[in-house]
Amino acid sequence: ISTFGIFIDPLADKILTTAAFFAFYKIGIMPVWMVLVLAVRDIVITILRSYREYKGDTMKTTFIAKTKTFIQMTYIFLILILVVLMTFNINDNLRNGISDFLQSELNYYMIMTITLVTLYTGISYLIELKNNLTKDNHEQIVICFRKLFNGSEDTNIRGKEFQYLKTNVFKELENLN
């Protein structure tokens, strides 16, 4: 396994999943704030991974992060099958069942679970990096997260979930120091 491969493989996964989740937002089955949480986590972790690589320290992918990728890919595969299936000449009951599922609470909570696991893995990476960060670097990461999240609220999300996640991410980041 090359150093390039260690970096490019997770990056390719992140590009694929972010593109798929953005497409799910565009067709109305995923809230934009969840896409933003997933994308910001991936951007931040990729930047941190690149920085550690630059410093000569390889950042290994954790088991939970591999599990997160598996869950994301499985979900993407499931949704793609359902969306493609709806393009065929299928029974109206099946078409309505698929459409109902895509807009269902079950699907929403599946996406929410993926978002929370993704957020958890991002925070766990930050905790792992804690010992390698100076106070100045830590404050820069918190500022970066604040800038990325500010102005990202979507008025169409359910409840106050975005605000709750946003507030708790900042608390976790500030508690790292």
N, C-alpha and C positions, 0 to 999 in steps of 0.2 A: 504494500500500500504506500503510495507516494504522498508527500505533503500536499501536493496539488489536489490529489484525489480526496484527501481528508477534508479539504476546504470546499471543493467544487460539488461533491455529492450532496451534502446537506443544503448548499445554496440552490442546486437544481430542484431539490424537494421543496424548498421554500418558494421558489418562483412558481412552480407548478401548483402548489396548494393555494397560494395567494391569488393566482389568476383564476383558479376554479372558484374560490370563495367570492371573488369579485363578480364573476359571472352569475353565481347564485344570488348575489345581491341584486344584480341587474334584472334577473327574471323574477324577483320578488319573494324569494324563499329564505333570505338571510338578511338580518338588519345590518346596515352599514357600520354601526359602531362595533359589531363583532368582527367584521372584516378589518376594521382599523386596529383593533386590539391584536388580532393575529398578525397583521402586517407590521405593526410597530414592534412587537416582540421579535419578529424575525429580523427586522432591520437592525435593531439594537444588538441582538445576539450575534448577528453576522459581523457587525462592526467590532464588537468586543472580541469575537473569535479571530478576526483579521488582525486586530491589534496584538493579541497574544501570539499569533503566528509570527508577526513582524518582530516581536520581542524574543522569538525563539522558543516559545512555550506552546506546545500543542494542546488544544482544548478538546478533550475527548467527549464524544457524545454519550450522554448518560442513558441508562436503561429506560428511565421514564420518558426521556426525549424521544427515544426510538419508539416507545409505545405510543406516544403522542402522534408521531408521524404515521404509524400503522393505523391508528384510529382515524386520523384525518383522511388518509388515502382510502380506507375502507368506506368511509362516509361519502367521499367524493365519487367512488366507484358506484355505490348504491344509488346516489342521486342521478348520476349520469345515465345509468341503466333506465331509471324511471322516466327521466326527461326524454330520452331517445325513444323509449317504448311508446310514449304519448304521441310521437310523430308518425307512428304506424296506424294503419286502419284497424283499430282494436275495438272491442266491445265497449259501448258507452258506460256500462257499469264499472268496468276496469279503469277506463279513462277517468271517470269521476272519483273512483277510489284512490287512484294515484294523485290526482289533483287535491283531493281532501287531505291525503297524508302530507303532501308537500306544504300545505298551509296549516297543518295540525299543531296542537300543543306538543305532541310527542316529538315531531320533527324539530320544533323550537327548542325543546329541552335537550335533544340530541346535540344540536348546534351549541347550546349553552354549555353543555358538558365539555365539548371540544374546546370551546373558548376558555373555560376555566382551567382545564388541563394544560392548555397552551400557556396561559398566564402563569400557572404554577411552575411550569418548566422554565419560563423566563426568569421568574423570581429566584428559583433554585440555582440557576446559573449565576445570577448576580450575587447570591449569597456565597457561592463557591469562589467567586472572584474577589470577595470582600477582603481577604487577606493580602491580595495583590494590589489593592487600590490605596492610594494616599487619600487624605481628606479632600484635597482639591479635586482629584479625579472623581471621587464619590459625589461631590456637589455638582460637578459638571454633568454626571449621568442623571441626577435628579432634575436639573435644569432642562436637559435634553428631553426627558420624559414629559415634563410639564409643557414644553413647547410643542411636542408632538401631539399631546392630548388636547391642549386648549383649542377651542373652536371646533372640536370634532363631534359635538353632541348632535344627535339626530332627533328631531322632534317626534319621529314616528316610532321610537323604540318603546318597548313595554315597560311601564313603571319607571322606577328611578334606578334601573340596573346599571346603566352607563355611569351615572354619577357615583353610585356605590363602588363600582369597580375602580373608577378613576381615583376616588378618595383613598381606597385601600391600597392601591398600587403605590401611591405617593407615601402613605404611612409605612409600608414595607420597605421602600427604598430609603426613607429617612431613618428607619430603624437599623439599617445595615451598618451604620457607622458606630 
